Amino acid sequence: MYLVTGASGHLGQLVITNLLETHKIPANKIIATTRKPETLAALKAKGVDVRAADFDDTATLVKAFKGATRLLLISTDALDRPGHRLEQHKNAIAAAEKAGVDHILYTSLPKPDTSAILFAPDHVGTEKTLAASSLKGWTVLRSNWYFENLFYALPSAIKSGTLYTAAAEGKIAYIAREDLARAAAAALASDNGGKNTYTLTGAQEYTTGEIAKLVSDAVGKPIAVVQVPLEGLIQGLVGAGFPAPVARVFASFDTNIAQGGLSGVTSDYKKLTSNDNTPFASWLAKNKQAFLG
Ligand SMILES: NC(=O)c1ccc[n+]([C@@H]2O[C@H](COP(=O)([O-])OP(=O)(O)OC[C@H]3O[C@@H](n4cnc5c(N)ncnc54)[C@H](OP(=O)(O)O)[C@@H]3O)[C@@H](O)[C@H]2O)c1
């Protein structure tokens, strides 16, 4: 039995589609857990076992994970207070151990130990918890930045004509979220029972300036890329309405990029899926309208 947590999220939905359609896993061998089971009626109708699971609600987790052999633990988006997300992931791992799960797969981030991203300790702590667990095996999927992250900053940069960044000439080996789902589904559906870490990247790395130029050319609007000091970036984000702690987290992405934390292309995506990555150009051609929307 294959279990996917966070099954109503963007990644979770795509992983389940891949399990069903690419790997031809029968629906009755898939357990989809979510905080909102009512949103997964379509999967339930197909025969997927949809269950409620909230990593903040430890009392219900063991029951939610019972019967699963391989479990994909999708990192949560709980960044409201430092340590909350790590606590959630620890709850999930402890429940999986109690429920008799053999193998956990976890979505981490590249080079977590040296990452300047303020929430990287959540990933370091989760990886350490897996390593110290009594599970038979685990797979860490260190995922680079989604192409889709470009929807956060670039639409407003297209409107204003300026993109402020503190990432300097740091490179990012962006990857399509769909590719990450394909890799996660392949790793989940495999019978690999060892202890493995993969770093999932796209086929090419880009500086912030290079990626802004590609998007600018695709949508036909100029974007001037202006390098600013970190404090300037934080002040700009606060001025745009972000609470200071959130602005500091966003700004830490740029510090990390400048330090090379998201650089380096690997072949792990191909190793897991036997496919080539979705090229940025073809993703952009499909999605360019969304940058203008
Ligand atoms: N590498 C990158 O560029 C990048 C970008 C964005 C996010 N991420 C990370 O990857 C994860 C998946 O990405 P996504 O695009 O699918 O994001 P998303 O659509 O925002 O999904 C957030 C996920 O967190 C789960 N979640 C939140 N609170 C939870 C809780 N208390 N217990 C259990 N699950 C909880 C949600 O599950 P339900 O709603 O189904 O309960 C959902 O799967 C994110 O949560 C984040 O950690 C990585």
The ligand as an SDF file (V2000), in Angstrom:
LIG
                    3D

 48 52  0  0  0  0  0  0  0  0999 V2000
   10.9340   23.3610   -3.8380 N   0  0  0  0  0  0  0  0  0  0  0  0
   10.0930   24.3720   -3.9830 C   0  0  0  0  0  0  0  0  0  0  0  0
   10.2800   25.2720   -4.8110 O   0  0  0  0  0  0  0  0  0  0  0  0
    8.8490   24.4460   -3.1400 C   0  0  0  0  0  0  0  0  0  0  0  0
    7.9010   25.4320   -3.4210 C   0  0  0  0  0  0  0  0  0  0  0  0
    6.7340   25.4570   -2.6540 C   0  0  0  0  0  0  0  0  0  0  0  0
    6.5530   24.5420   -1.6390 C   0  0  0  0  0  0  0  0  0  0  0  0
    7.5040   23.6080   -1.3830 N   0  0  0  0  0  0  0  0  0  0  0  0
    7.3400   22.5930   -0.3100 C   0  0  0  0  0  0  0  0  0  0  0  0
    6.7300   21.4470   -0.9130 O   0  0  0  0  0  0  0  0  0  0  0  0
    5.4720   21.1740   -0.2770 C   0  0  0  0  0  0  0  0  0  0  0  0
    4.4690   20.7450   -1.3170 C   0  0  0  0  0  0  0  0  0  0  0  0
    4.3690   21.7750   -2.3030 O   0  0  0  0  0  0  0  0  0  0  0  0
    2.9750   22.1390   -2.9760 P   0  0  0  0  0  0  0  0  0  0  0  0
    3.3180   22.9250   -4.1740 O   0  0  0  0  0  0  0  0  0  0  0  0
    2.1300   20.9320   -3.0940 O   0  0  0  0  0  0  0  0  0  0  0  0
    2.3820   23.1210   -1.8720 O   0  0  0  0  0  0  0  0  0  0  0  0
    0.8450   23.3220   -1.4180 P   0  0  0  0  0  0  0  0  0  0  0  0
   -0.0820   23.0310   -2.5420 O   0  0  0  0  0  0  0  0  0  0  0  0
    0.7890   24.6500   -0.7480 O   0  0  0  0  0  0  0  0  0  0  0  0
    0.6580   22.2020   -0.3410 O   0  0  0  0  0  0  0  0  0  0  0  0
    0.9180   22.4020    1.0200 C   0  0  0  0  0  0  0  0  0  0  0  0
    0.9390   21.0250    1.6090 C   0  0  0  0  0  0  0  0  0  0  0  0
    1.1200   21.0300    3.0170 O   0  0  0  0  0  0  0  0  0  0  0  0
    0.2230   20.0520    3.5660 C   0  0  0  0  0  0  0  0  0  0  0  0
   -0.0610   20.4100    4.9520 N   0  0  0  0  0  0  0  0  0  0  0  0
   -0.1960   21.6460    5.4650 C   0  0  0  0  0  0  0  0  0  0  0  0
   -0.4790   21.5550    6.7980 N   0  0  0  0  0  0  0  0  0  0  0  0
   -0.5100   20.2330    7.1030 C   0  0  0  0  0  0  0  0  0  0  0  0
   -0.7540   19.5090    8.3040 C   0  0  0  0  0  0  0  0  0  0  0  0
   -1.0280   20.1460    9.4560 N   0  0  0  0  0  0  0  0  0  0  0  0
   -0.7260   18.1550    8.2640 N   0  0  0  0  0  0  0  0  0  0  0  0
   -0.4720   17.5100    7.0920 C   0  0  0  0  0  0  0  0  0  0  0  0
   -0.2190   18.1300    5.9220 N   0  0  0  0  0  0  0  0  0  0  0  0
   -0.2480   19.4900    5.9310 C   0  0  0  0  0  0  0  0  0  0  0  0
   -1.0060   20.1720    2.6860 C   0  0  0  0  0  0  0  0  0  0  0  0
   -1.8320   19.0390    2.7890 O   0  0  0  0  0  0  0  0  0  0  0  0
   -3.4490   19.0440    2.8210 P   0  0  0  0  0  0  0  0  0  0  0  0
   -3.8910   20.4420    2.4830 O   0  0  0  0  0  0  0  0  0  0  0  0
   -3.8750   18.0390    1.7990 O   0  0  0  0  0  0  0  0  0  0  0  0
   -3.7870   18.6230    4.2090 O   0  0  0  0  0  0  0  0  0  0  0  0
   -0.3510   20.2980    1.3160 C   0  0  0  0  0  0  0  0  0  0  0  0
    0.0180   19.0600    0.7730 O   0  0  0  0  0  0  0  0  0  0  0  0
    5.0900   22.4770    0.4470 C   0  0  0  0  0  0  0  0  0  0  0  0
    4.2590   22.2040    1.5440 O   0  0  0  0  0  0  0  0  0  0  0  0
    6.4490   23.0280    0.8370 C   0  0  0  0  0  0  0  0  0  0  0  0
    6.9360   22.4080    2.0270 O   0  0  0  0  0  0  0  0  0  0  0  0
    8.6420   23.5220   -2.1310 C   0  0  0  0  0  0  0  0  0  0  0  0
  1  2  1  0
  2  3  2  0
  2  4  1  0
  4  5  1  0
  4 48  2  0
  5  6  2  0
  6  7  1  0
  7  8  2  0
  8  9  1  0
  8 48  1  0
  9 10  1  0
  9 46  1  0
 10 11  1  0
 11 12  1  0
 11 44  1  0
 12 13  1  0
 13 14  1  0
 14 15  2  0
 14 16  1  0
 14 17  1  0
 17 18  1  0
 18 19  2  0
 18 20  1  0
 18 21  1  0
 21 22  1  0
 22 23  1  0
 23 24  1  0
 23 42  1  0
 24 25  1  0
 25 26  1  0
 25 36  1  0
 26 27  1  0
 26 35  1  0
 27 28  2  0
 28 29  1  0
 29 30  1  0
 29 35  2  0
 30 31  1  0
 30 32  2  0
 32 33  1  0
 33 34  2  0
 34 35  1  0
 36 37  1  0
 36 42  1  0
 37 38  1  0
 38 39  2  0
 38 40  1  0
 38 41  1  0
 42 43  1  0
 44 45  1  0
 44 46  1  0
 46 47  1  0
M  CHG  2   8   1  16  -1
M  END
$$$$
